[in-house]
Amino acid sequence: MNAARKTLFWLIALVLVAGGYYFVEQRTEEKDRVVEENLKLFPFTVDAVDEFWITNPAEGVRVGVHRREGQWWLKKPITARGDQEKIESVLTNVVQARKDRTLFQEVDAAKLRELGLETPSLEMTFLTAGIETTIMFGGAGPTHNIAYAMFSGDPRVYRIHSDVKAEANKNAYDLRDKSLLAFDPVKLKRFEMDRIGQSRLVVEHHEGRWQLIEPARARASMENVLEGLFMIKDAEVKAFVDNESSEQGLDSPRIRVHIVDEQRTEPYILEVGAKDRVRRGYYARTNRSEDVLVIGEDLANYLLSVKDNWRESSP
């Protein structure tokens, strides 16, 4: 065999070997893809979910959430803006969960009872493209890091990680937007605060200049003012109260905050009333919610304590 024929022979052999490796690799990747697909708990993605409900036997529909114009809103038991980050996190952790294994293809009533699936303690229903999919969560396994689950209309029982059930075990408060006032402190135009027994506090911001107007005109400390404004903006509601009563002290609030920023003409208003000793907070209300709220003691105590520290210190 001359040199040219040897070269051609080895070239063909190399192509065949490379092709064989490529074929085996493709088969392996396809096999891995099929295995991965079979491990998925749900056949859809988070983006495909239009609505979902969380229910249990004692409460019925605990919370219902739907997507509206790209935003999540609660529709049951109340109509309220949802906590976008929290809802996305819950959906991601549940919808993208994997099956630990298929425990049974089909079981009798006695086994369902043993696994806590005869009367599931928790259910989560998803609406995707007009199709409802309901997962039912049963009891925990012997080690408590696994749980049992099955889908409505499907006799198979799956073993899943208990964290999946924990993620689904949410109520309206968990998924509701709990921000107090969603304003931008940097875009403040005017801040007014009235407190019983204390001087009125007024700050204005114009073209980078922070001015204290009341109780006396002076240059305001941008750092201290922004610290206070961000405390209000970042505060979360501790509880939502159904009924208003005179005991909440909101007929004559001890603190009233009025904020105007550049982004909207309507002001943001916060009123703080009496102390809620049970929840360790203060009753409050804003003009962006019809509910009576409970806010943390730290925010109320801070607002009550603000005095000359919003004034720029002398050099």
Contacts in CASP RR format, 6 or more apart in sequence:
PFRMAT RR
TARGET T0000
AUTHOR 0000-0000-0000
METHOD contacts of the structure
MODEL  1
MNAARKTLFWLIALVLVAGGYYFVEQRTEEKDRVVEENLKLFPFTVDAVD
EFWITNPAEGVRVGVHRREGQWWLKKPITARGDQEKIESVLTNVVQARKD
RTLFQEVDAAKLRELGLETPSLEMTFLTAGIETTIMFGGAGPTHNIAYAM
FSGDPRVYRIHSDVKAEANKNAYDLRDKSLLAFDPVKLKRFEMDRIGQSR
LVVEHHEGRWQLIEPARARASMENVLEGLFMIKDAEVKAFVDNESSEQGL
DSPRIRVHIVDEQRTEPYILEVGAKDRVRRGYYARTNRSEDVLVIGEDLA
NYLLSVKDNWRESSP
1 9 0 8 1.000
39 98 0 8 1.000
39 99 0 8 1.000
40 96 0 8 1.000
40 98 0 8 1.000
40 99 0 8 1.000
41 94 0 8 1.000
41 95 0 8 1.000
41 97 0 8 1.000
41 98 0 8 1.000
41 99 0 8 1.000
41 135 0 8 1.000
41 149 0 8 1.000
41 158 0 8 1.000
41 160 0 8 1.000
41 164 0 8 1.000
42 94 0 8 1.000
42 95 0 8 1.000
42 96 0 8 1.000
42 97 0 8 1.000
42 126 0 8 1.000
42 133 0 8 1.000
42 135 0 8 1.000
44 95 0 8 1.000
44 126 0 8 1.000
44 128 0 8 1.000
44 133 0 8 1.000
45 95 0 8 1.000
45 96 0 8 1.000
46 88 0 8 1.000
46 91 0 8 1.000
46 92 0 8 1.000
46 95 0 8 1.000
46 96 0 8 1.000
48 128 0 8 1.000
48 129 0 8 1.000
49 67 0 8 1.000
49 91 0 8 1.000
49 95 0 8 1.000
49 126 0 8 1.000
49 127 0 8 1.000
49 128 0 8 1.000
50 66 0 8 1.000
50 67 0 8 1.000
50 127 0 8 1.000
50 128 0 8 1.000
50 129 0 8 1.000
50 130 0 8 1.000
51 64 0 8 1.000
51 65 0 8 1.000
51 66 0 8 1.000
51 67 0 8 1.000
51 75 0 8 1.000
51 126 0 8 1.000
51 127 0 8 1.000
52 64 0 8 1.000
52 65 0 8 1.000
52 91 0 8 1.000
52 124 0 8 1.000
52 125 0 8 1.000
52 126 0 8 1.000
52 127 0 8 1.000
53 61 0 8 1.000
53 63 0 8 1.000
53 64 0 8 1.000
53 65 0 8 1.000
53 76 0 8 1.000
53 124 0 8 1.000
53 125 0 8 1.000
54 61 0 8 1.000
54 62 0 8 1.000
54 63 0 8 1.000
54 64 0 8 1.000
54 122 0 8 1.000
54 123 0 8 1.000
54 124 0 8 1.000
54 168 0 8 1.000
54 169 0 8 1.000
54 170 0 8 1.000
54 171 0 8 1.000
55 61 0 8 1.000
55 62 0 8 1.000
55 122 0 8 1.000
55 123 0 8 1.000
55 124 0 8 1.000
55 125 0 8 1.000
56 62 0 8 1.000
56 120 0 8 1.000
56 121 0 8 1.000
56 122 0 8 1.000
56 123 0 8 1.000
57 119 0 8 1.000
57 120 0 8 1.000
57 121 0 8 1.000
61 76 0 8 1.000
61 77 0 8 1.000
62 77 0 8 1.000
62 170 0 8 1.000
62 171 0 8 1.000
62 172 0 8 1.000
63 74 0 8 1.000
63 76 0 8 1.000
63 77 0 8 1.000
63 170 0 8 1.000
63 171 0 8 1.000
63 172 0 8 1.000
63 174 0 8 1.000
63 175 0 8 1.000
64 74 0 8 1.000
64 75 0 8 1.000
64 76 0 8 1.000
65 72 0 8 1.000
65 73 0 8 1.000
65 74 0 8 1.000
65 75 0 8 1.000
65 82 0 8 1.000
65 87 0 8 1.000
65 175 0 8 1.000
66 72 0 8 1.000
66 73 0 8 1.000
66 75 0 8 1.000
67 73 0 8 1.000
71 81 0 8 1.000
71 82 0 8 1.000
71 84 0 8 1.000
72 81 0 8 1.000
72 82 0 8 1.000
72 83 0 8 1.000
72 84 0 8 1.000
72 87 0 8 1.000
72 88 0 8 1.000
72 175 0 8 1.000
73 79 0 8 1.000
73 80 0 8 1.000
73 81 0 8 1.000
73 82 0 8 1.000
74 80 0 8 1.000
74 81 0 8 1.000
74 82 0 8 1.000
74 172 0 8 1.000
74 175 0 8 1.000
74 176 0 8 1.000
76 172 0 8 1.000
77 172 0 8 1.000
78 172 0 8 1.000
78 176 0 8 1.000
80 172 0 8 1.000
80 176 0 8 1.000
80 177 0 8 1.000
81 176 0 8 1.000
81 177 0 8 1.000
82 175 0 8 1.000
82 176 0 8 1.000
82 177 0 8 1.000
83 174 0 8 1.000
83 175 0 8 1.000
83 176 0 8 1.000
83 177 0 8 1.000
83 178 0 8 1.000
84 177 0 8 1.000
86 174 0 8 1.000
86 175 0 8 1.000
87 175 0 8 1.000
90 167 0 8 1.000
90 168 0 8 1.000
90 170 0 8 1.000
90 175 0 8 1.000
93 163 0 8 1.000
93 164 0 8 1.000
93 167 0 8 1.000
94 124 0 8 1.000
94 164 0 8 1.000
94 167 0 8 1.000
94 168 0 8 1.000
95 126 0 8 1.000
97 160 0 8 1.000
97 161 0 8 1.000
97 164 0 8 1.000
98 160 0 8 1.000
99 158 0 8 1.000
99 159 0 8 1.000
99 160 0 8 1.000
100 146 0 8 1.000
100 158 0 8 1.000
100 159 0 8 1.000
100 160 0 8 1.000
100 161 0 8 1.000
101 158 0 8 1.000
101 159 0 8 1.000
102 156 0 8 1.000
102 157 0 8 1.000
102 158 0 8 1.000
102 159 0 8 1.000
103 148 0 8 1.000
103 157 0 8 1.000
103 158 0 8 1.000
103 159 0 8 1.000
104 111 0 8 1.000
104 156 0 8 1.000
104 157 0 8 1.000
105 155 0 8 1.000
105 156 0 8 1.000
106 155 0 8 1.000
106 156 0 8 1.000
107 115 0 8 1.000
107 155 0 8 1.000
107 157 0 8 1.000
109 118 0 8 1.000
112 118 0 8 1.000
112 157 0 8 1.000
115 138 0 8 1.000
115 139 0 8 1.000
115 148 0 8 1.000
115 157 0 8 1.000
116 138 0 8 1.000
116 139 0 8 1.000
116 148 0 8 1.000
117 136 0 8 1.000
117 138 0 8 1.000
117 139 0 8 1.000
117 148 0 8 1.000
117 149 0 8 1.000
117 150 0 8 1.000
117 157 0 8 1.000
120 136 0 8 1.000
120 137 0 8 1.000
120 138 0 8 1.000
121 137 0 8 1.000
121 138 0 8 1.000
121 139 0 8 1.000
122 136 0 8 1.000
122 137 0 8 1.000
122 138 0 8 1.000
122 165 0 8 1.000
122 168 0 8 1.000
122 169 0 8 1.000
123 134 0 8 1.000
123 135 0 8 1.000
123 136 0 8 1.000
123 137 0 8 1.000
123 152 0 8 1.000
124 134 0 8 1.000
124 135 0 8 1.000
124 137 0 8 1.000
124 168 0 8 1.000
125 132 0 8 1.000
125 133 0 8 1.000
125 134 0 8 1.000
125 135 0 8 1.000
126 132 0 8 1.000
126 133 0 8 1.000
126 134 0 8 1.000
133 151 0 8 1.000
133 152 0 8 1.000
134 151 0 8 1.000
134 152 0 8 1.000
135 149 0 8 1.000
135 150 0 8 1.000
135 151 0 8 1.000
135 152 0 8 1.000
135 168 0 8 1.000
136 149 0 8 1.000
136 150 0 8 1.000
136 151 0 8 1.000
136 152 0 8 1.000
137 147 0 8 1.000
137 148 0 8 1.000
137 149 0 8 1.000
137 164 0 8 1.000
137 165 0 8 1.000
137 168 0 8 1.000
138 147 0 8 1.000
138 148 0 8 1.000
138 149 0 8 1.000
138 165 0 8 1.000
139 147 0 8 1.000
139 148 0 8 1.000
140 146 0 8 1.000
140 147 0 8 1.000
140 162 0 8 1.000
140 165 0 8 1.000
141 147 0 8 1.000
141 148 0 8 1.000
141 162 0 8 1.000
144 162 0 8 1.000
145 161 0 8 1.000
145 162 0 8 1.000
146 159 0 8 1.000
146 160 0 8 1.000
146 161 0 8 1.000
146 162 0 8 1.000
147 159 0 8 1.000
147 160 0 8 1.000
147 161 0 8 1.000
147 162 0 8 1.000
147 164 0 8 1.000
147 165 0 8 1.000
148 157 0 8 1.000
148 158 0 8 1.000
148 159 0 8 1.000
148 160 0 8 1.000
149 157 0 8 1.000
149 158 0 8 1.000
149 159 0 8 1.000
149 160 0 8 1.000
149 164 0 8 1.000
149 165 0 8 1.000
150 156 0 8 1.000
150 157 0 8 1.000
150 158 0 8 1.000
173 239 0 8 1.000
173 240 0 8 1.000
176 240 0 8 1.000
178 236 0 8 1.000
178 237 0 8 1.000
179 233 0 8 1.000
179 235 0 8 1.000
179 236 0 8 1.000
179 237 0 8 1.000
180 232 0 8 1.000
180 233 0 8 1.000
180 235 0 8 1.000
180 236 0 8 1.000
180 237 0 8 1.000
180 270 0 8 1.000
180 284 0 8 1.000
180 286 0 8 1.000
180 293 0 8 1.000
180 295 0 8 1.000
180 299 0 8 1.000
181 232 0 8 1.000
181 233 0 8 1.000
181 235 0 8 1.000
181 259 0 8 1.000
181 268 0 8 1.000
181 270 0 8 1.000
181 286 0 8 1.000
181 288 0 8 1.000
182 233 0 8 1.000
182 288 0 8 1.000
183 229 0 8 1.000
183 233 0 8 1.000
183 259 0 8 1.000
183 261 0 8 1.000
183 263 0 8 1.000
183 268 0 8 1.000
184 233 0 8 1.000
184 261 0 8 1.000
184 262 0 8 1.000
184 263 0 8 1.000
185 226 0 8 1.000
185 228 0 8 1.000
185 229 0 8 1.000
185 230 0 8 1.000
185 233 0 8 1.000
186 226 0 8 1.000
187 261 0 8 1.000
187 262 0 8 1.000
187 263 0 8 1.000
188 203 0 8 1.000
188 205 0 8 1.000
188 225 0 8 1.000
188 229 0 8 1.000
188 259 0 8 1.000
188 260 0 8 1.000
188 261 0 8 1.000
188 262 0 8 1.000
189 204 0 8 1.000
189 205 0 8 1.000
189 206 0 8 1.000
189 260 0 8 1.000
189 261 0 8 1.000
189 262 0 8 1.000
190 202 0 8 1.000
190 203 0 8 1.000
190 204 0 8 1.000
190 205 0 8 1.000
190 258 0 8 1.000
190 259 0 8 1.000
190 260 0 8 1.000
191 201 0 8 1.000
191 202 0 8 1.000
191 203 0 8 1.000
191 204 0 8 1.000
191 225 0 8 1.000
191 229 0 8 1.000
191 257 0 8 1.000
191 258 0 8 1.000
191 259 0 8 1.000
191 260 0 8 1.000
192 200 0 8 1.000
192 201 0 8 1.000
192 202 0 8 1.000
192 257 0 8 1.000
192 258 0 8 1.000
192 259 0 8 1.000
193 200 0 8 1.000
193 201 0 8 1.000
193 202 0 8 1.000
193 255 0 8 1.000
193 256 0 8 1.000
193 257 0 8 1.000
193 258 0 8 1.000
193 303 0 8 1.000
193 306 0 8 1.000
194 200 0 8 1.000
194 255 0 8 1.000
194 256 0 8 1.000
195 201 0 8 1.000
195 254 0 8 1.000
195 255 0 8 1.000
195 256 0 8 1.000
195 303 0 8 1.000
195 304 0 8 1.000
196 252 0 8 1.000
196 254 0 8 1.000
196 255 0 8 1.000
198 304 0 8 1.000
198 307 0 8 1.000
199 214 0 8 1.000
199 215 0 8 1.000
200 214 0 8 1.000
200 215 0 8 1.000
201 214 0 8 1.000
201 215 0 8 1.000
201 306 0 8 1.000
201 310 0 8 1.000
202 212 0 8 1.000
202 213 0 8 1.000
202 214 0 8 1.000
203 210 0 8 1.000
203 211 0 8 1.000
203 212 0 8 1.000
203 213 0 8 1.000
203 220 0 8 1.000
203 225 0 8 1.000
203 310 0 8 1.000
204 210 0 8 1.000
204 211 0 8 1.000
204 213 0 8 1.000
205 211 0 8 1.000
208 222 0 8 1.000
210 219 0 8 1.000
210 220 0 8 1.000
210 221 0 8 1.000
210 222 0 8 1.000
210 225 0 8 1.000
211 217 0 8 1.000
211 218 0 8 1.000
211 219 0 8 1.000
211 220 0 8 1.000
212 218 0 8 1.000
212 219 0 8 1.000
212 220 0 8 1.000
212 310 0 8 1.000
212 311 0 8 1.000
212 312 0 8 1.000
218 311 0 8 1.000
218 312 0 8 1.000
219 311 0 8 1.000
219 312 0 8 1.000
220 310 0 8 1.000
220 311 0 8 1.000
220 312 0 8 1.000
221 309 0 8 1.000
221 310 0 8 1.000
221 311 0 8 1.000
221 312 0 8 1.000
221 313 0 8 1.000
224 309 0 8 1.000
224 310 0 8 1.000
225 310 0 8 1.000
228 302 0 8 1.000
228 306 0 8 1.000
229 259 0 8 1.000
231 298 0 8 1.000
231 299 0 8 1.000
231 302 0 8 1.000
232 257 0 8 1.000
232 259 0 8 1.000
232 270 0 8 1.000
232 299 0 8 1.000
232 303 0 8 1.000
235 295 0 8 1.000
235 296 0 8 1.000
235 299 0 8 1.000
237 293 0 8 1.000
237 294 0 8 1.000
237 295 0 8 1.000
238 279 0 8 1.000
238 281 0 8 1.000
238 293 0 8 1.000
238 294 0 8 1.000
238 295 0 8 1.000
238 296 0 8 1.000
239 276 0 8 1.000
239 279 0 8 1.000
239 293 0 8 1.000
239 294 0 8 1.000
240 291 0 8 1.000
240 292 0 8 1.000
240 293 0 8 1.000
240 294 0 8 1.000
241 248 0 8 1.000
241 283 0 8 1.000
241 291 0 8 1.000
241 292 0 8 1.000
241 293 0 8 1.000
241 294 0 8 1.000
242 291 0 8 1.000
242 292 0 8 1.000
243 292 0 8 1.000
244 250 0 8 1.000
244 292 0 8 1.000
247 274 0 8 1.000
248 273 0 8 1.000
248 274 0 8 1.000
248 276 0 8 1.000
248 283 0 8 1.000
248 292 0 8 1.000
249 273 0 8 1.000
249 274 0 8 1.000
249 283 0 8 1.000
250 271 0 8 1.000
250 273 0 8 1.000
250 274 0 8 1.000
250 283 0 8 1.000
250 284 0 8 1.000
250 285 0 8 1.000
250 292 0 8 1.000
253 271 0 8 1.000
253 272 0 8 1.000
253 273 0 8 1.000
254 272 0 8 1.000
254 273 0 8 1.000
254 274 0 8 1.000
254 304 0 8 1.000
255 270 0 8 1.000
255 271 0 8 1.000
255 272 0 8 1.000
255 273 0 8 1.000
255 300 0 8 1.000
255 303 0 8 1.000
255 304 0 8 1.000
256 269 0 8 1.000
256 270 0 8 1.000
256 271 0 8 1.000
256 272 0 8 1.000
257 268 0 8 1.000
257 269 0 8 1.000
257 270 0 8 1.000
257 271 0 8 1.000
257 272 0 8 1.000
257 303 0 8 1.000
258 267 0 8 1.000
258 268 0 8 1.000
258 269 0 8 1.000
259 267 0 8 1.000
259 268 0 8 1.000
259 269 0 8 1.000
259 270 0 8 1.000
260 267 0 8 1.000
260 268 0 8 1.000
261 268 0 8 1.000
266 287 0 8 1.000
267 287 0 8 1.000
268 286 0 8 1.000
268 287 0 8 1.000
268 288 0 8 1.000
269 286 0 8 1.000
269 287 0 8 1.000
270 284 0 8 1.000
270 285 0 8 1.000
270 286 0 8 1.000
271 284 0 8 1.000
271 285 0 8 1.000
271 286 0 8 1.000
272 282 0 8 1.000
272 283 0 8 1.000
272 284 0 8 1.000
272 295 0 8 1.000
272 300 0 8 1.000
272 303 0 8 1.000
273 282 0 8 1.000
273 283 0 8 1.000
273 284 0 8 1.000
274 282 0 8 1.000
274 283 0 8 1.000
275 281 0 8 1.000
275 282 0 8 1.000
275 283 0 8 1.000
275 297 0 8 1.000
275 300 0 8 1.000
276 282 0 8 1.000
276 283 0 8 1.000
276 294 0 8 1.000
279 294 0 8 1.000
280 296 0 8 1.000
280 297 0 8 1.000
281 294 0 8 1.000
281 295 0 8 1.000
281 296 0 8 1.000
281 297 0 8 1.000
281 300 0 8 1.000
282 294 0 8 1.000
282 295 0 8 1.000
282 296 0 8 1.000
282 297 0 8 1.000
282 300 0 8 1.000
283 292 0 8 1.000
283 293 0 8 1.000
283 294 0 8 1.000
284 292 0 8 1.000
284 293 0 8 1.000
284 294 0 8 1.000
284 295 0 8 1.000
284 300 0 8 1.000
285 291 0 8 1.000
285 292 0 8 1.000
285 293 0 8 1.000
286 293 0 8 1.000
END
